[in-house]
Every structure is written in C-alpha cells, then in structure tokens.
Amino acid sequence: MVKNWLAALRRASANNRLLLRYYFAIIFGIAAVALVLDLVFYPWVKTQESQRTYDALYQLANTVAEAHINEPINNNDGNDQNKTANKTTPPQEHILGRYTLRILPAQTVHSEQAANDIQPYSVASNDQGQRFLNWPSRNGQHWVQFGPLEPAALPPDWPTWIFYGSLFILVSLWLQPLLKDLDRISHAVNDFRNDYRAPLPQLKNSSNLKPLANNIASMAEKIRHLIETQKDLSNVLSHEMRTPLSRVKFSLALLSSNEQLSQQQRNELAGIDQDINELQQLTQAMLEFAKLDHPDMAIEVQTLEANYWLHSYADKQQRHCQPLQLTTELTAAANSTSILADPYWLELALSNLVANAQRYAQNQIEITLNHSAEGFELSVADDGPGIAEAQQNQVVKPFYQADHNNKKGFGLGLALVDRIAQLHGGHLRVGSAALGGALVSIKVSYSA
C-alpha cells in the first residue's frame, strides 16, 4: 500500500505534490507536538494529579486514624505502667467507604520509608499488587495503613482522536483554497511562457494571493507591450529595408555595366554590393526569426527517411563548402530508419549550423545524425577555434557573438536554430568537438 502511495505521489503534478508536501508538513508537525505532550507533559500531569489525590486521602485518613488510636494509660502505679507498655495492642480495622484503615503496632511493621523522605507517608504494594498509603502515627507507637488505592482512571481515547481529526480537517480546509489559487497562478504563468497573449487568472478579492496575482498580471502586461513593440519594430525594419536595398542593388548593377569605370571603382562597387548582400541576409534572418518567435507558429512534422535526407542535403551543400571537407555520419538503432521533423525548418536549422561552421573551420566540417524510435540528435562539428565554455550558454541569445578575432555573421543563426529545436520539442546544446572546434547539436525527443 505504501508503494502505491509513493507511486501516486510521483505521478502527481508539481502543484499536487506541493499540496501534499505542505499538508503533511503541518499534520506531522502537529502530530509531533502531540506526541511530545503525550510522552512528557501528560505523565507529569498524571503524576501531579495522583500526588494531590494521595495528599487529600492522607489528610482524611490520618485524622480518622488519630481519633481511633488508643493512647497508653498513665497510672501512678509503676507496675501498671510496665504492664501497659509490655501489652501488645491488637490491630484495628475501620471501613471507610471502599477503603480500609488499619492501625498496627509499630513494632510489628517493617518500614521502608526513607529517613530523609519529605513526604509524611509512603506508597507500597502487597503481594496481590494492591497499593496502600503507609505512615507512622503521631505518638510513634502505631503504624497506619490505608487502602487499597484504585488505579487512576484514564480518560477515553475518542476525544483525542476527534481533536486530531478536527485539526486535520481544519488544516486541509485552510490549505485547499490557498493552494488552489497557487495552482491557477502556476498554470497561467506556464501558459504565458508558451504564449505571451494567454490571460492570467482573476482571483477573488478574499484570496490571500490576490496581491501576488495582480503584480504578476501587471508584469505580464508590460512584457506583452515590450514584445509587441519589439516585433513591430523588427517587422517594419525588415520589410521597409527590402525595397531601398533592392533599388540600391539595381543601381549598382547599372553602374557596374559601365565600361568606362576604372578597376578601383569596380572594386568599390563590388564592396558596396557585398555590404548590401549582408544587409539582405540580415533582413531575411530577422524575418525568419520573427516568424519563428510568433505564438501561432506551428511546424508540419513529416516522416523523413534519415539516410536519404542527410546525404541529399550533403550533396547540395558540398559545393558551397569548398575548399572545406564536408563529411557525414549516420548512426541508427536497429528498429529505426526514419525521423519525424519538419523538412523545411530542419534543413534551415542545419544550413545555419553549417554556415556557422564554415566561418570558423580550417579544414573539416562533420555532420552527424543519430536516431532511434525515441528521437534523434543532429550535430555539426568543425576544427576551428571553438567556443569558450563560459560563452557556450550565451551564444544562443539573439545578436550575441562569441569573442573571436574574426567576427562574422549577425548572431541570429544559433538563436534561430534554438527556436526550431524548441518547436520540434527538443533543445540546442553547444559544446566542444573532438575535431578541436565547436560542436552544436539539436536533440529531439518524440515523447517531449
């Protein structure tokens, strides 16, 4: 049964685990306090109650005993005094309700009461396990025994269980609405992470988490405004730059056709044309990144034959990689021949990875595809300078470029690849390759 509870707890959502964790923490805390009270405080209270009861019984019984004790008779005749002194007083028994009061001669009783005992009486048990109060009389010639004492009556257990059960119910009633609101906020924040347009929940004014929800809603509204502004700016710049760049490129083509231009002028025009090409590439990259970052963006996953897709891409890319050597490696599980991906976006991601490798590779670029029925991993490695470990988590950010002496590109390539990996349910990993340069991998799990 315990195994089933643990398995259910592992399968529970994070918010349900939060509820159970807080609930059991409070309940076990109350149970621990109750256990300490039962083991320490309750025995002490019971001892004090018994002591007060014994004191009251002693006061009553001692008063009765002193009234029944026969004092020695004082006669002037010395012989009579000796006879009285030597006379053995028989035991006396008096019934006081359910108790018996016995008055015994002192010389017939062996006292176990310590000499330094501050109590005027002691408590002893006979062979039958009955407990009695014992004390010497005031004149010292008698010993008084009072009992048997009944064991202290214990209170019934059901009020205690009702008390603890009420605590459990009250704690659950107190935690349930609080954690329910927390669960709503958590789900809303998770939806907002996937789509910044997702609304946040409106909690009741009586909720203790109302101020937190209001602050999160205010922050979310500011984030929406910033994202919309950034997207509008990117789209406007990208679209508006296309037309003037095309006009400039057309004008450069006309100027380049003039046969009267000198070689220096032609070189200048070629440099301008190269700069315009870079601006057009930046514009295209910004448009593609803005499209991928849109919440409504969806990919069309298809079944791709892994061997054919990889080698057909390598054949197309081979001439663009000259004079670098482009190699491919395919590793597949026994039960896998294909991968699940969007062919357009996966090829675009691979092209960006290869383009990055081309910028820094010295002699070789290696493409590796490992796939199985559970997913695939597409990697590109080069023999360039690589990426410092401290920067490997930073290069996936838009417009971030690693520290190299020869900086190339715009810093959007890996950010775009990372977004494509996320749309496929995977992630991007940057590391160091066995060739000596950078190793960038897209790892996709179909169960993600």
DAGI-V746931 format. One line per field, one symbol per residue. ss: DSSP state (H for helix, E for strand, L for the rest). psi: psi as a letter, one per 40 degrees, with the letter a starting at -180 (. if undefined). burial: I if it has 9 or more other ideal C-beta (glycine too) atoms within 8 Angstrom, else O. A space follows every 50 residues. Layout:
ss=???
psi=???
burial=???
This chain:
ss=LHHHHHHHHHHLLHHHHHHHHHHHHHHHHHHHHHHHHHHHHHHHHHHHHH HHHHHHHHHHHHHHHHHHLLLLLLLLLHHHHHHHHHLLLLLEEEEELLEE EEEEEHHHLLLLLLLLLLLLLEEEELLLLLEEEEEELLLLLEEEEEEEEL LLLLLLLHHHHHHHHHHHHHHHHHHHHHHHHHHHHHHHHHHHHHLLLLLL LLLLLLLLLHHHHHHHHHHHHHHHHHHHHHHHHHHHHHHHHHHHHHHHHH HHHHHHLLLLLLHHHHHHHHHHHHHHHHHHHHHHHHHHHHHHLLLLLLLL LEEEEHHHHHHHHHHHHHHHHLLLEEEEEEEELLLLLEEEELHHHHHHHH HHHHHHHHHHLLLEEEEEEEELLLEEEEEEEELLLLLLHHHLLLLLLLLL LLLLLLLLLLLLHHHHHHHHHHHLLEEEEEEELLLLLEEEEEEEELLL
psi=ddddddddddeiiddddddddddddddddddddddddddddddddddddd dddddddddddddddddehhiihgidhddddddddehhhiiihhhgbeih hhhiideehhhehideheheiihiiadeeiiihhiiideeeihhhhaihi ihhiiiddddddddddddddddddddddddddddddddddddddheehii ihiideieeddddddddddddddddddddddddddddddddddddddddd ddddddeheeiiddddddddddddddddddddddddddddddehdehiig hihhhdddddddddddeddeeheihhiihhhiideheiihihdddddddd dddddddddeiddihhhhhhiaeeaihhihiifaeahideededeeiheh hihidghiaeeedddddddddddefaihhhahideeaihhihhhhde.
burial=OOOOOOOOIOOOOOIOIIIIOIIOOIIOOIIOOIOIIOOOOIOOOIOOII OOIIOOIIOOIIOIIIOIIOOOOOOOOOOIIOOIOOOOOOOOOIOOOOII IIIIIIOOIOOOIOOOOOOOIIIOOOOOOIIIIIIOIOOOOIIIIIIOIO OOOOOOOOOOOOOIOOIIOOIIOOIIOIIOIIIIIIIIIOIIOOOIOIOI OOIOOOIOIIOOIOOIIOOIOOIIOOIOOOIOOIIOIIOOIIOOIOOIIO OIOOIIOOOOIOOOOIOOIIOIIOOIOOIIIIIOIIIIIIOIOOOOIOOO OOOIOIOOIIIOIIOOIIOOIOOIOIOIOIOIOOOIOIIOIIIOIIIIII IIIIIIIIIIIOOIIIIIIIIIOOIIIIIIIIIIOIIOOOIIOIIIOOOI IIOOOOOOIOIIIIIIIIIIIIIIOIOIOIIOIOIOIIIIIIIIIIOO
